Amino acid sequence: MRRSRGNHPGERSRKKHNGRQRGGDRKGPATHSDATKKEHRHAEDRTAPPPSPGNYGRELQALLAGIGAPKPSPFKPDPFQLEALSALEFEDVLVTAPTGSGKTWIAREEIRRLLSAGKRAWYTTPLKALTNSKYAEFSTEFGAGNVGILTGDRKENSSAPLIVGTTEIYRNQLFDALRGGEQVHADLVVLDEAHYLADEDRGHVWEEAIILTPPRIRLLLLSATIGKADEFASWIAEVRGVRCGVITRPGARPVPLRAAFLLPDQRLLPLLSENERLNPEIATMIELQEKRPRFRRARSR
């Protein structure tokens, strides 16, 4: 009688036992399970409570001091904001002021005055995200029915008295008007982030928009970083035939920036030390990282 191979209970038991013995004695490459455990250990290290060596607590307290919502107080316009509003009644205006100082308030108040008088306005920005943000802001401020948006992929309420759009779309409407199309119906055009005129790739859009805007339309240009504002305003006046005033807010930005660096051990350090140089601990960490050998990850076969 033939015995079927591999079916004897004792034989199967011996094979199973020998397999375990051979597998336990041999040290093979790390398995996926080992790598997963290693990742878990690294994750545990990253989520461990942050240490507090040296003067870390004092540095952190100084970094976060004063951060939070200010106490409510009555709004009082800055002199430069009131000066810009007065100038807009008879000339184009270029406003240069640090970020957070209230440039948009000037545009919003002038738009409010125009809408109440039955007039129209355009508000342009260089970015779709910023355009969407301003559209939401102005819709809340003036009512959704009074605000439209025109971008490369959004067209809503295009007959509204206030249109928010990208500068390219506004420039395209000016080109269409030159070809005999519909004229731009606006009494004010706001060019937010006007320093994009100096952009190597897109600056010509702002240049063309300024040159092609009819003199009957008032221009309000806003920027926090534009250089040689007086020369810029003189060029605008030359190509448009309308005087362009420059309104500048003196002093530093009203909302100061604080730069910090989050370390792998979850400590938050000021990026710069008191002498305005790179934090020594951060500099040391960068040096150690640069000295570490770099290994190529083996390709999986």
C-alpha positions in Angstrom: 0.0 0.0 0.0 1.4 3.4 -1.0 1.7 6.0 1.7 0.7 9.5 0.7 3.6 11.9 1.0 3.3 14.6 3.7 0.2 13.3 5.3 1.7 11.4 8.2 0.9 13.4 11.4 4.4 12.8 12.9 6.1 13.9 9.7 4.0 17.2 9.6 4.9 17.8 13.2 8.6 17.3 12.6 8.6 19.7 9.7 6.7 22.3 11.6 9.1 22.0 14.6 12.2 22.1 12.4 10.9 25.1 10.6 10.4 27.0 13.8 13.9 26.0 15.0 15.6 27.0 11.8 13.6 30.3 11.6 14.5 31.1 15.3 18.2 30.5 14.9 18.6 32.5 11.7 19.1 36.3 11.9 17.5 37.6 8.7 16.8 41.1 7.4 14.4 43.4 9.3 10.8 42.6 8.5 7.9 45.1 7.8 6.8 44.4 11.3 10.2 45.5 12.7 10.1 48.7 10.6 6.6 49.5 11.9 7.7 49.0 15.5 10.7 51.3 14.8 8.4 54.0 13.4 6.2 53.7 16.4 9.2 54.2 18.7 10.2 57.3 16.7 6.6 58.6 17.0 6.7 58.1 20.7 9.9 60.0 20.9 8.4 62.9 18.9 5.3 63.0 21.2 7.3 62.8 24.4 6.9 65.8 26.8 9.2 68.6 25.7 12.2 69.2 27.9 12.9 72.5 29.5 16.6 73.0 29.5 18.3 76.3 30.4 16.3 79.4 29.8 13.7 77.8 27.5 10.8 78.9 29.7 11.9 82.5 29.7 12.4 82.6 26.0 9.0 81.0 25.3 7.3 83.5 27.6 8.9 86.4 25.9 8.0 85.0 22.5 4.3 84.6 23.3 3.9 87.7 25.5 1.0 89.9 24.5 -0.4 87.6 21.8 -4.2 87.5 21.8 -7.2 89.5 20.9 -7.0 93.2 22.0 -9.6 94.7 24.2 -12.5 96.2 22.2 -12.3 99.9 21.6 -13.9 102.5 19.3 -12.4 102.6 15.8 -10.5 105.7 15.0 -9.0 106.1 11.5 -5.4 107.0 11.2 -4.5 110.3 9.6 -3.1 108.7 6.5 -6.4 106.9 5.9 -8.4 110.1 6.1 -5.9 111.9 3.9 -6.2 109.2 1.2 -10.0 109.4 1.3 -9.9 113.2 0.8 -7.4 112.9 -2.0 -9.5 110.4 -3.9 -12.1 113.0 -4.5 -10.0 114.8 -7.1 -7.0 112.6 -8.1 -5.6 109.1 -8.3 -4.0 107.8 -5.1 -1.1 105.5 -4.4 -1.1 104.3 -0.7 2.0 102.7 0.7 1.6 101.4 4.2 2.8 98.3 6.1 0.7 95.2 6.1 -2.0 95.3 8.8 -2.2 99.1 8.9 -5.6 99.4 7.3 -5.1 100.0 3.5 -8.2 98.0 2.7 -10.3 100.2 5.0 -9.6 103.1 2.6 -10.9 101.2 -0.3 -13.9 99.9 1.6 -15.0 103.4 2.8 -14.6 104.9 -0.7 -16.6 102.0 -2.2 -19.3 102.6 0.5 -19.5 106.2 -0.5 -19.8 105.3 -4.2 -22.4 102.7 -3.8 -24.5 105.0 -1.7 -24.4 107.5 -4.5 -25.5 104.9 -7.1 -22.0 104.5 -8.6 -19.8 101.5 -9.4 -16.4 100.1 -8.5 -13.9 97.4 -9.4 -11.6 95.7 -6.8 -8.7 93.8 -8.3 -6.2 91.4 -6.7 -3.3 89.3 -8.2 -4.5 86.0 -6.6 -7.6 83.9 -6.9 -7.5 83.1 -3.2 -7.3 86.7 -2.2 -10.1 87.6 -4.7 -12.3 84.9 -3.1 -11.5 86.3 0.3 -12.3 89.9 -0.6 -15.5 88.7 -2.3 -16.7 87.1 0.9 -15.7 90.1 2.9 -17.4 92.6 0.7 -20.5 90.4 0.3 -20.9 90.5 4.1 -20.2 94.3 4.2 -22.3 95.5 1.3 -24.8 92.6 0.8 -24.4 89.7 -1.6 -26.6 91.3 -4.2 -24.3 94.3 -4.6 -21.1 92.3 -5.1 -20.0 90.1 -8.0 -16.8 88.1 -8.7 -14.9 87.5 -11.9 -11.9 85.1 -12.0 -10.6 82.5 -14.3 -13.0 79.9 -12.9 -15.7 82.0 -11.2 -18.3 84.3 -12.7 -21.1 85.4 -10.4 -23.4 88.4 -10.4 -21.3 90.2 -13.1 -23.7 93.1 -13.3 -23.3 94.0 -9.6 -22.2 97.6 -8.8 -19.1 96.2 -7.1 -17.0 93.6 -9.0 -14.1 91.8 -7.3 -11.8 90.0 -9.7 -8.2 89.2 -10.7 -6.2 92.0 -12.4 -5.9 89.8 -15.5 -9.7 89.7 -15.9 -9.9 93.5 -15.5 -7.2 94.0 -18.0 -9.0 91.7 -20.5 -12.1 93.8 -20.2 -10.1 96.9 -21.1 -8.8 95.1 -24.2 -12.3 94.0 -25.1 -13.4 97.7 -24.9 -10.6 98.7 -27.2 -11.9 96.2 -29.8 -15.3 97.7 -29.7 -16.7 95.6 -26.9 -18.6 96.8 -23.8 -17.0 99.6 -21.9 -15.8 99.1 -18.3 -18.6 100.6 -16.1 -16.8 101.8 -13.0 -16.1 105.0 -11.2 -13.2 103.6 -9.1 -10.7 100.8 -9.7 -8.7 99.5 -6.8 -5.4 97.8 -7.7 -4.5 95.8 -4.6 -0.9 94.6 -4.3 0.2 97.2 -6.9 3.9 96.3 -6.5 3.2 93.3 -8.8 4.0 95.9 -11.5 7.6 94.9 -10.9 7.0 91.2 -11.3 9.1 89.8 -14.2 6.4 87.5 -15.5 3.1 89.3 -14.7 4.1 92.9 -14.3 2.9 93.8 -17.8 -0.7 93.1 -16.7 -0.6 95.9 -14.1 1.2 98.2 -16.5 -1.4 97.6 -19.2 -4.3 98.0 -16.7 -3.0 101.4 -15.6 -2.3 102.7 -19.1 -5.7 101.5 -20.5 -7.9 102.6 -17.7 -9.8 105.7 -18.9 -9.0 108.9 -17.1 -12.6 109.3 -16.1 -12.1 106.3 -13.7 -10.3 107.0 -10.5 -7.4 104.7 -9.5 -6.6 103.6 -6.0 -3.4 101.6 -5.7 -2.5 99.8 -2.5 0.9 98.3 -1.6 3.0 97.5 1.4 6.3 96.9 -0.3 6.5 99.2 -3.4 9.7 101.1 -3.8 10.3 104.6 -5.2 6.6 105.5 -4.8 7.1 109.0 -6.0 8.6 107.9 -9.3 5.8 105.3 -9.7 3.2 108.0 -9.1 4.9 110.3 -11.6 4.8 107.6 -14.3 1.1 107.0 -13.6 0.3 110.7 -13.9 2.3 110.8 -17.2 0.6 107.9 -18.9 -2.9 108.7 -17.7 -2.9 112.5 -17.7 -4.3 112.6 -14.2 -2.3 113.6 -11.1 -1.5 110.7 -8.7 -0.9 111.6 -5.1 1.2 109.4 -2.7 0.0 108.7 0.8 2.5 107.0 3.1 2.0 105.7 6.6 5.1 106.4 8.6 6.6 104.0 11.2 6.8 100.2 11.5 3.9 97.8 10.9 1.3 98.0 13.7 1.1 94.2 14.0 4.7 93.0 14.5 5.9 89.7 13.2 7.3 87.0 15.5 9.4 84.3 13.9 9.8 81.0 15.7 11.1 77.5 15.0 9.4 74.3 16.2 12.1 71.7 17.2 11.6 67.9 16.8 11.2 67.6 20.6 8.2 70.0 20.3 10.0 73.0 21.9 9.1 76.4 20.3 12.2 78.7 20.1 12.5 82.3 18.8 14.2 82.1 15.4 16.5 85.0 16.3 18.3 85.7 19.5 18.3 89.1 21.3 21.2 90.3 19.1 19.1 89.6 15.9 21.2 86.6 14.9 20.1 83.0 14.4 19.2 81.3 17.7 22.4 79.4 18.8 20.5 76.2 19.6 18.9 76.2 16.1 22.2 76.9 14.5 23.8 73.9 16.4 21.0 71.6 15.3 21.5 72.6 11.7 25.2 71.9 11.9 24.6 68.5 13.4 22.2 67.7 10.6 24.7 68.7 8.0 27.4 66.5 9.5 25.2 63.3 9.6 26.0 60.8 6.8 23.3 60.4 4.2 22.4 56.9 3.1 20.5 56.1 0.0 17.3 54.2 0.6 17.6 50.7 -1.0 15.2 50.1 -3.8 12.6 47.4 -3.1 12.7 44.5 -5.6 
